Every structure is written in C-alpha cells, then in structure tokens.
Amino acid sequence: MRGGSQERECSAKCMKAGYLVMESFAGEDEIGGLRKTMDELLTQFDPSESSSVFSTTNQQHTKDHYFFDSAAKISFFFEEKAFGDDGELKQPKELSINKVGHALHELDPLYKEFTYSSKVSSLVLSFGYRRPVVMQSMYIFKQPGIGGEVVPHQYNSYVYTDPPSCTGLWMALEDSTTLNGCLWAIPGSHKNGLVRRFVRGENGVTYDQPSPSYEQKDFVPIEMKAGSIIAIHGDLIHQSFENLSPKSRHAYSLHVVESDGCKWAQDNW
Ligand SMILES: O=C(O)CCC(=O)C(=O)O
C-alpha cells in the first residue's frame, strides 16, 4: 500500500500481489442490513429523476452534472443495457441500476456506521495510513443478464493525490464468481506505477493517455464469498466482465486516500 512518499512497510509484506482478500469480514446480519437499506433506497428512487447511465466503455456520463453532483449525494446510475429501443426500462428499476454513489458513507446512517467502524479503520490503519479519508463509496449491483463490464483500470487514475495514495476496499455482499462477474486482476501490476490519469477539464473528464492494451492471460479471477473484503492497491490493474448469468453480484466499495502529506488533485472529477 502506498500512503505517502514511501512505500509502506505492510505493503511489502502483505501486498506483494497488490491485493489482499480477507474472508468473513462482515457477518450475515451486517450484509443483510446493508442490502435491506439499499432495497429501501431503491424503493424510494424515482427513475424519472435520472437517466444517467454508468459505463466504462462509453464515457458519456462524465459530461453529466448528475455524475459530478453525485460526489456529495446518493445518486443512481443505470446499466447501459437497462433500456429498450423505445427508451423504456426493460426490467424493474431494482434490476436496472448499475451503481449507487458516491456519498453513501456520509449520508446513509448504516453505510456510515459500517464505513467508520473500528474494523474498517483498523484495516486501513494496518496499511500504514496516518490520516485516511474516504473519498467515495459505491454500491455496485452487476445486475443479472445486463451487469456491465468494467474495463481494466487503476483506482489512482480517478482518485488522485500527489503522491498517489488510493486504496480500494471492495466487499462482496453476494458470492462473486467467474459466472456473475467477479473481479480480475494482474498480480503485481501495481509495481509498475500509475499508467494514466482521468482529469477534469472544461468539456468534462478525459484520460491524459490512451489505455495500454492488456493481455487477458495475465489476469487472474478473484472469486469471493459474501462477507469477504478485498483491499486493492491504487495502482493495481483490475477489471470485471459483463454479468450474463441469472445471478446478481452486489458489492460495497470504498476508496480511501491519505491526507497527511498527500495533496488532493483539484482536477479530479
Ligand atoms: O465491481 C466491479 O465490478 C468493479 C469495481 C471497480 O473496480 C471499480 O468500481 O472501480
């Protein structure tokens, strides 16, 4: 893990691959509570409020005010394949949302309690952070049949500090397998550093470099049971495929940065 100008001690010991999976991090009651709260938020959500789609292959949403404003809100983004040719949802709204973000950890009491729990703090501090800040949170659905792919990327591209310090925490709220779109990563790829940044300009957000091409054979699947959590180094190349299976793959994800000695980039989205 990185969290300052130096590589942290723990990263060398526990993060050789650039990620670390911890099983049974959350119990059934916690998972049930987080999922039930999300069900309630979805019930209250009126789809006519937003038609914002989240896609990592088509970056249209990045020009969108709804996307920018979501940094401080609980906002809903549709799966790209949620709509028919007539522009109407093809399935109920509950099965149409790609993700909810990006301030669940601040605005929803249960997500806040979990995010700032002693076990999450201890985990983050064990990576050597001195004054960690949770910059964003997301509930990711990977809906059955239409759950969109997430192309290879690094967290530090989006949540950039100088020097880079992001760590992602991603907790499976359902079993996550190769069938329903689990995470895949290139072990050790974090050692090659940050490849490109996603910077905000006058016309929305763009990458400062084209994406390198990656060989699929270099990725390994990371299957996880519900309740397991994975810590992901901000420079690790990771991705997930479309979910064509009949099972969803819900997850709660947090992006943490160091605020002691690392400067938040003003041109982050
Ligand atoms: O949940 C996924 O499939 C991908 C999560 C991820 O890498 C991200 O949100 O940046």
PDBQT file of the ligand as one rigid body, heavy atoms in Angstrom, charges set to zero:
ROOT
HETATM    1  O1  LIG A 301     -17.360  -4.057  -9.085  1.00  0.00    +0.000 OA
HETATM    2  C1  LIG A 301     -16.746  -4.153 -10.158  1.00  0.00    +0.000 C 
HETATM    3  O2  LIG A 301     -17.049  -4.977 -10.988  1.00  0.00    +0.000 OA
HETATM    4  C2  LIG A 301     -15.584  -3.260 -10.436  1.00  0.00    +0.000 C 
HETATM    5  C3  LIG A 301     -15.297  -2.349  -9.329  1.00  0.00    +0.000 C 
HETATM    6  C4  LIG A 301     -14.197  -1.408  -9.656  1.00  0.00    +0.000 C 
HETATM    7  O3  LIG A 301     -13.135  -1.788  -9.995  1.00  0.00    +0.000 OA
HETATM    8  C5  LIG A 301     -14.458   0.000  -9.586  1.00  0.00    +0.000 C 
HETATM    9  O4  LIG A 301     -15.530   0.397  -9.211  1.00  0.00    +0.000 OA
HETATM   10  O5  LIG A 301     -13.553   0.773  -9.928  1.00  0.00    +0.000 OA
ENDROOT
TORSDOF 0
